[in-house]
Every structure is written in structure tokens, then in C-alpha cells.
């Protein structure tokens, strides 16, 4: 349970998700408002820059990894439609419990369960969307149908979702540019979950989910000018390449669980398959232009055993098992040219986690995980690229492949003292293991052998302390942390391409979160997030030297303040939700010689967004809802477009928009 965890965990529950679906289906926006520590939403199909505590995070669906850490394309946050999500758990900070990619923590989407005792139930949702600023061509539609039921030993959920968006417009009514855009997008989600209990001790569950979201746009980007403050816009025209987005994300899993019959030991055995095909935008970076795609396939299995042991005044619990995964990832161009060669990774990781509870108050948790990783790369030739500003071409290079081998022990230990409801302090230390973005390193190689490339894994040490205070009406949590890595993997933009800088890093910050039942029919909450980080460029163990500098904007987000008010105006009939997201300023870098800023090293000016929804229950089965995004029509540049300082993505945020939905439950 959450009261036994000696670190910060955020839960986004079913009710919150359903309410937010009446405002937006963008998971980045939903999580931005409810999760302290998570960076501002990009408002795009790409979540590049929406870090967790300044580091990349691992996205999972029912425990199945969705992220592509070998070549992080940052399109994993939108791995499925939120209509099929039961709850979201966000574990913050580097964690030894899960493996590669969880440097900043993880977000686990748990899919829908029947939540019924009836044999057949139906939930139909139909809606329309559009701009409140300029409605022309902005209207979109959405239809979602779910059937679910329970027949004692077996239950099922079957769902289908289709959504088409119209043109997205900013606060001035101008069409937002198409690169990573969500306007004019066709999205599909098919989901099924079947469960059968052989008896009281053994159960099997099969799950499949398919998600696709692509943008067949009629617009092309018109570059802005960051230096003069001119925004990037769009104009009608043929968009080069093929529709960008998620061409297909498949998840299939088979899970067995139950009792072994030996000393009360429970077991869980999972096998899974996941594949994704992410299509990116047309880029002149490639000689003669081109569109890249990330192809990734994962096969995996996990065996988990859990044995409880009860001694006098001590409740002990041991969780142990084995993870095995094969991940094959590459980044070719759509036309067949190879940008990132195929990386074939096999990861084997035994682990053990323990929990001891003394006198029902003192909780000690700890564990260890051994990571053994092998990544095979065949001989390859780098792809010629050009600097779109100067026109200079970086020639191709023949690179000898080979095997990259990693092994590491990572551990965690934490202590929580549930002294009283009013004060429950905790302390923890946890390590994370991450193979840095190998694909990014390989595609920009300037040596003839991968053995000469610094592809060493990143080990993160995370120190955290905090407390929880609660009474009948209020829950308040405060958390502070320091995250260190003796060898970081910070990607920087040099000469028109991304390269990886390997220097020590230190990130620190704190988070505050409060939820209060103000009245029986009124609930409110606040969160505040502060994070900062620096590079030890001269590697002297200090972060105050002349060469040491702050981490860039795509890693470190500006402070964030969020809040919500959930008011049942007429309980059981009329409900009002109001949400606020405030992004504060961050200014850590000097101007360059041209009088502007280097990429990802530009200041962020604050902005404030209010969203709302109102729903009325006609009866037990029928509920219309009206949701409004950016209800005050704030005219702002997103945090990502500000710190990026690129002329082709200096983009405004979405203006005021509506979502009218009718929900029918039978």
C-alpha cells in the first residue's frame, strides 16, 4: 500500500481520469496537472522534454515496457487511449525495482477491469471537439464503445475508440504548425482483456491493445523567428513525407497468478510482446531530405514470487524473481536508408525485494537487482547529414560493429515510520540503471569502431526524504531529493545534429502535494514542483566552477504550480471541475554571440492555464459533459518552444477549445 512506501508515489485514479476525459484525451496534459515532479506537457505527440525529476522515465502498460531507451524517440507517453486506463501509478526517482530506462522513475498505466458483478455492461461515449477562438475546420469527433462483464470465474473487457481532430488553433485563431502536432489526427484504439480463474488459487489473464495515431495534415510549417519573437505558423500546402505519428503500437500479454501452496507463497508469471512503429516528420537534415521512423520489438517474461513471513511483532515480506527481455530497435528512414543500425539487446535481471514492518509502524524496505545486458550491433555505415543553416555536409563513415556488454548491481533501501496520521516521515536511497541513448551515439559516430565510442551505462544514485501528514480531511506530502550520476548522458545540439555529452550530473529539487475534502461535496488539491540540475564539466567533483553549467531546458523544467477544485454542485446530478496549471519562469543561460540563445538554453517565461468541465446526470445511465481547455484563452509560447529556441518550432500553445461529450451506461 502507498502508506508503506518510503518514497514519493502519485496515483491518478479512475474518477480523475474519467473527469479529465471530458476535457482532453492527451495524457501528457492530464498527468501535468496531477503529478508533482513531472515537467510541463509539450501539447504535442512528442513528449521530449516532459521529464520526471529532470531525467527520462519508463512508460509501462500493465508492467509491459513501452519506452524505447535504445533510441529514445519520446513518443511513448501516448501509448494507448486513456479510455481503457483504470489508474496510473507514477513512481518517482531512480528505481532498482525495474530495469533499463527508469532513470527518473516510471509511469505505469493499469488497464481497465470489469468493475461489475453483472454479466454484460455497456459504456458508450460520443463527443465533438473544436476551437472556441475560430471554429472553421476545427471540429473533430470521438466515439468510444466498451462492453464488460463478470460471470464468476471469468470476466472480460472489450473496447474500441476512434477519434478525429480538426485543426488546432492558438489563442489568436491561427492554425498550429503540423510538426508533432495533434490537429487533423486520426486515432484508433482496440482493447480486449479476458480473465479466467481455474479455482480459488490459480488465474490466467490475456490482454491485447492496439493503438495508432497519425496526422494526414493539409498544412506545412512556416518557420518563425525566435530572436524577434515571431511565432512558427502553418499554411495550406502539401506536407512532405508520410503522415507522422504512431503507425502502430501492439501490446499482447499473458499473465498467470495465484498461490503455490508452499508457505503462503504467491506467484506471478508474465509473458509479453510489444512492438511500435513511430513515424517522424520530414527533415532537410538528411541529404535529399527524408522521414525517419523508430522500429522496436520486445519479447519478455517475468517470474515473481512473494513470500510473507510473520514473526512476533515483525511482519516480513520477500518478493523475488527474474526478468528476461529481448529488445530489437532501429531507426531507418521510410525510404529504406539506415540512420541508426539495428540494436539487438538481451537483458537478464534477477532481483529480490524485502519489506519488514516492526510493531505495525516502522517499515524497512530494501532490495537488489543484477542487470546483465548484451547489445549486438552489426557493421554499418553512418548516414550523411547536413547542417540546414550552413549547408555543410557530414560525410558517412564505415563503423565496425560488435557486442556492447553491461553488468551492474543496483540496490535500494528505505525506511518509513508511521508514527501517527499527522506525521509519517520517510528516507530512501535507490539506484537506477540506464543504457544511455545508444542509437543517438551510433548515428553520430565519428570513429570507425563502436568499441571506441563511450557507450558506458549510466548509474543513478537517488537520495530522497519526506513526510506525509493527514487527518480526516487533509493529506499533505513534502518530498526533497538529490539525484547524482558520475557519468551522465546529456544530449546537446551541435552543428545541426544531436550528440551526447558524458559528464557527471547532479539534480536536486522538492515537491509539495496537498488534497483536502473541504466539504462533503467539495474537494480541492494543490501541487508545487521545483527541480534544478548542473553538469560537472571539469570533472572535479564540484558544481561551482567556471566550466560547470546548468542542465538545459529539455532536462530541467521551470517550477510548476497546479491546483484543482472538484465541486458537486447538486450531489448526484451536477458536477463542476476546475483545474489550474501555472508554469513559472526559468532563466539560467547567457545569450550567445549572435544576441540570441543556444538550442535548449533559452529562458522560459511563465504562463497560466485554466481548464474546466461540467457534467449533469439526467439519470443513472445518461450524462452530458462540457469541457473547456484554456478557458481564459491564454496566449503563450509553450515551455518546450521557449527553451528550444528553434525557428521551426517556436510554437504557441493551444487556444480555448471545447469538448462536448455524451456518456451512456447500460
Beta strands, then each sheet from edge to edge (+ up, - down):
strand 1: 9-12
strand 2: 58-61
strand 3: 64-65
strand 4: 85-92
strand 5: 105-111
strand 6: 121-131
strand 7: 140-151
strand 8: 154-164
strand 9: 185-199
strand 10: 202-215
strand 11: 219-222
strand 12: 233-236
strand 13: 244-259
strand 14: 266-283
strand 15: 290-311
strand 16: 314-332
strand 17: 338-358
strand 18: 362-377
strand 19: 380-381
strand 20: 385-386
strand 21: 393-394
strand 22: 398-399
strand 23: 402-420
strand 24: 423-434
strand 25: 458-470
strand 26: 474-485
strand 27: 490-494
strand 28: 497-501
strand 29: 504-519
strand 30: 522-536
strand 31: 549-550
strand 32: 560-570
strand 33: 574-583
strand 34: 607-617
strand 35: 622-629
strand 36: 657-665
sheet 1: 1+ 4- 5+ 2+ 3-
sheet 2: 31+ 30- 29+ 26- 25+ 24- 23+ 18- 17+ 16- 15+ 14- 13+ 10- 9+ 8- 7+ 6- 36+ 35- 34+ 33- 32+
sheet 3: 11+ 12-
sheet 4: 19+ 22-
sheet 5: 20+ 21-
sheet 6: 27+ 28-
end
